[in-house]
């Protein structure tokens, strides 16, 4: 894995250099020397379970870039921003102006001069690879002597809750605080920086994917429910139309019983009595009538045809 580039920015004298020296040498510098640019290289070990229950310990190499916060370096400072993996925007928890400059100066400067980071993380969640760091917490936490009638300076100090709100408002990856003088929270700052640029983006995207999946399932279920309601409504309307249709005259939906059966319609075929009458007539014409031989032959042919008819009975 390539080294992780970590750049520290913030107002002058907020403790950026002291934080780096305290982390790399385990000692706190006594004299303040304004920084122009300086680089530090070190390794960091994330302990087992630092990023997840099944995560083994891992070693990372850090390239730490210290920058000057003074205005005279405003044009030179952005030259160190390209290819940065994680920014540490530092402010002093006992200097409120340094926190205001986080939103007024440092975040806009990073946003305008650095396009690095996870594009998908920025597009979907609006997050940038920036970690907000509060320094000098020992000055805020130490007990102040209260003088009657004099306002305690601790009232102007910045609480962790207020700093966290600023980080969320700007879309930072999180907020951590430390005291370089007391060696409190120093190591945790850089562990959080590694997690913020290596593990946190993927974790946040996975959570977002789960939310999207649940949202899709919810919308699909709601659409199916709407379709079912529309189907039931259409069926009820159709049933109402069927009940309102007028009945035809003389029509009845009742099944006729044996007692209600009407007269059997007359058949066009001749009855047995009619057939007998026809045969009698033909027989009389053939036997008893006196006529010309032509008439006798016609009568005989009629009798002959009647014998071929299946409906005729010959007596």
RARA-V252682 format. One record per backbone hydrogen bond with DSSP energy under -1.0 kcal/mol. NH is the residue of the N-H (numbers start at 1). CO is the residue of the C=O. E is the energy in kcal/mol with one decimal. If there is no record, write none. Layout:
NH;CO;E  NH;CO;E
This chain:
4;61;-2.9  6;63;-3.0  7;86;-1.8  8;65;-2.8  9;88;-2.3  14;11;-1.2  19;15;-1.8  20;16;-1.9  21;17;-2.8  22;18;-2.4  23;19;-1.7  24;20;-2.6  25;21;-2.6  38;66;-1.7  40;64;-2.8  42;62;-2.3  44;60;-3.0  46;58;-2.8  49;55;-2.4  50;47;-1.9  55;52;-1.1  58;46;-1.8  60;44;-3.1  62;42;-3.5  63;4;-2.9  64;40;-3.4  65;6;-2.9  66;38;-3.4  73;70;-1.5  74;71;-2.0  77;73;-2.8  79;76;-1.4  80;77;-2.0  81;78;-1.6  84;81;-1.3  85;5;-1.6  86;5;-1.7  87;129;-2.4  88;7;-2.8  89;131;-2.1  90;9;-3.2  91;133;-1.9  93;135;-2.3  95;92;-1.7  100;96;-1.9  101;97;-1.9  104;100;-2.1  105;101;-2.4  106;101;-2.4  107;102;-2.3  109;105;-2.1  110;106;-2.3  111;107;-2.4  112;108;-2.0  113;109;-1.5  114;110;-1.3  122;118;-2.1  123;119;-2.7  124;120;-2.7  125;121;-1.8  127;121;-1.4  128;171;-1.9  130;128;-2.8  131;87;-3.0  132;174;-2.3  133;89;-2.7  134;176;-2.4  135;91;-2.7  137;178;-1.6  141;137;-2.3  142;138;-1.4  150;147;-2.3  155;152;-1.6  156;153;-1.6  157;154;-1.2  158;93;-2.7  163;159;-2.1  164;160;-2.3  165;161;-1.7  166;162;-1.7  167;163;-2.2  168;164;-2.2  169;165;-2.3  170;166;-2.1  172;167;-2.7  173;130;-3.3  176;132;-2.4  178;134;-2.6  179;184;-2.7  184;179;-2.2  189;185;-1.2  190;186;-1.0  191;187;-2.0  192;188;-2.3  193;189;-1.6  194;190;-2.1  195;191;-2.3  196;192;-2.3  197;193;-1.3  198;194;-2.0  199;195;-1.1  200;195;-3.8  203;199;-2.1  204;200;-2.7  205;201;-2.3  206;202;-2.3  207;203;-2.2  208;204;-2.2  209;205;-2.5  210;206;-2.1  211;207;-2.1  212;208;-2.5  213;209;-2.4  214;210;-2.4  215;211;-2.4  216;212;-2.4  217;213;-2.4  218;214;-2.4  219;215;-2.5  220;216;-2.5  221;217;-2.3  222;218;-2.3  223;219;-2.4  224;220;-2.2  225;221;-2.1  226;222;-2.2  227;223;-2.3  228;224;-2.1  229;225;-2.2  230;226;-2.4  231;227;-2.2  232;228;-2.3  233;229;-2.4  234;230;-2.4  235;231;-2.1  236;232;-2.2  237;233;-2.3  238;234;-2.0  239;235;-2.1  240;236;-2.2  241;237;-1.9  242;238;-1.9  243;239;-1.8  244;240;-1.3  251;248;-1.5  275;271;-2.2  276;272;-2.3  277;273;-2.3  278;274;-2.3  279;275;-2.3  280;276;-2.5  281;277;-2.3  282;278;-2.3  283;279;-2.8  284;280;-2.5  285;281;-2.4  286;282;-1.7  287;283;-2.3  288;284;-1.9  289;284;-1.1  296;292;-2.1  297;293;-2.2  298;294;-1.9  299;295;-2.2  300;296;-2.4  301;297;-2.1  302;298;-1.7  303;299;-2.0  304;300;-2.1  305;301;-2.2  306;302;-2.2  307;303;-1.4  308;304;-1.0  309;305;-1.0  312;309;-1.3
